[in-house]
Amino acid sequence: MMMTHIFSFEWLHIRKSGAFWGTAIVLPLLIGFSLYLGSERTAQQEETITQLRIAETSFYEEMRSQLEAIESGDAEVNAWFQNPANPLVLGQFGEAGRHIFLEPKPLAPLAAGQLDILPYYGRVTLTNLQPLRDNALENPFMQVSGSFDFAFVLVWIVPLFIIVMGYNVISSERERGTYSLLQSQPVSIRSILVQKMIFRFLLILGIIILSLLVWSALFSIELFNIHGLQLIGVISLYAAFWFTLCALFNLFQTSSAVNAVGLTGLWVIFLLIIPSIISLIVTSLHPVPSRALWITEQRTIQQAVEADGAELFDLWVVDHPEEFVEGDTPQFYNTWMRRFVWAQTIAEREREAERQFEEPRERQAQLASRLRVLSPPMTLQAWLERKAGTDTARLRSLENEMRAFQQEWQEFFLPRFQRLEFFTSDELTEIPSPDL
């Protein structure tokens, strides 16, 4: 009964507050704008994936049509690089190859994560692994929006609204001279504070969740599932954390100004200082060699292979006589066999050298993950990025997926090329695809 009375009094009081109406108007607009940007970003990714898949399908359908025309005698081949039966043409040149994609997850619109840094798709050919990114310089929308997303609103901005709504719950009573009236009530000040905080917590949480559900429905973001329930639970815990801090400051019997400064200071500590300290710790304990050093190492490997290219190829022929046709062969065959051997050698040496860069980076990620619990905002940001599929670990997995598919791609084409066996039109339906 007392809680109902306090809730009613709080509503009568708070609805006259400019801070409440500012929160009730601005916060839903920020959430809506962030979800709009997120849905546009995800739609662009899906459109890019669809267009690339259509282009791949069209290319190989065209190759098959040309080969059928050649087989029926309705067309002729003028040059080896125009022959659609040639494994080299089908697996390496022009639009040949396949794209590997990291499909957007259901919660992808909520967090941009590392998408502005790391690619979400790449192209695989016989010799190349080419990670690709959408070009923000050609898209003014991307330049304007940047990485503003729901994760930013929730992690960075929502705590400020909570501080505005909760920093002076008891201190304002003391400053207005009504604190003695509260003390005369048959319940403790702490009980009144807790109930006031619960009411404001429910009010802010209701604004956030209602705005999230309404805007998500408008922008076709799927939240009416287990993922949505998990998100609501996490939002509730995060809001409760900041309201708890507000309650603790109100218990200290300090002024509203001191409460506001102290809570803002905690906001700075949790969102700026602690992440900076964690970054300093992990980079100091597990330093990663510079990017310039890795580029220099790559160039050194390539130069060494180019210098010893003839010898490397001769050794490969001795070790793999069954994979090389000697005698009267086309010029392109010898040229590209050498290139394949050199590319394979470079890839093996680069993977070996890459370990000195990858191992420290993995140790950094593991240590940062353990230290992240010191900052609830960092923990929430990491959780949102994992749920959205835009975290560093997932985006870095793209290269591993590309390498795995390239091995399958090479196993399909290279044996045919090494034996100078060309394809028939019926065999083009067997070309590997990562979607199968």
Protein Blocks (a to p, Z undefined) as FASTA:
>chain_A
ZZmmmmmmmmmmmmmpmklmmmmmmmmmmmmmmmmmmmmmmmmmmmmmmmmmmmmmmmmm
mmmmmmmmmmnopaccfbfklmmkbmklmmmgojeccdddddddfklmmpgkjmlmbccb
dcddfkbccdddddfklmmklmmnmmadfklmmmmmmmmmmmmmmmmmmmmmmmnopmmm
mmmpcbdfklmmmmmmmmmmmmmmmmmmmmmmmmmmmnopafbbfklmmmmmmmmmmmmm
mmmmmmmmmmnopafklmmmmmmmmmmmmmmmmmmmmmmmmmmmmccddfklmmmmmmmm
mmmmmmmmmmmmmmmmmmmmmlccehjddfklmmmmmmmmmmmmmmmmmmmmmmmmmmmm
mmmmmmmmmmmmmpmklmmmmmmmmmnopafklmmmmmmmmmmmmmmmmmmmmmmmmnop
acdfklmmmpccfkZZ
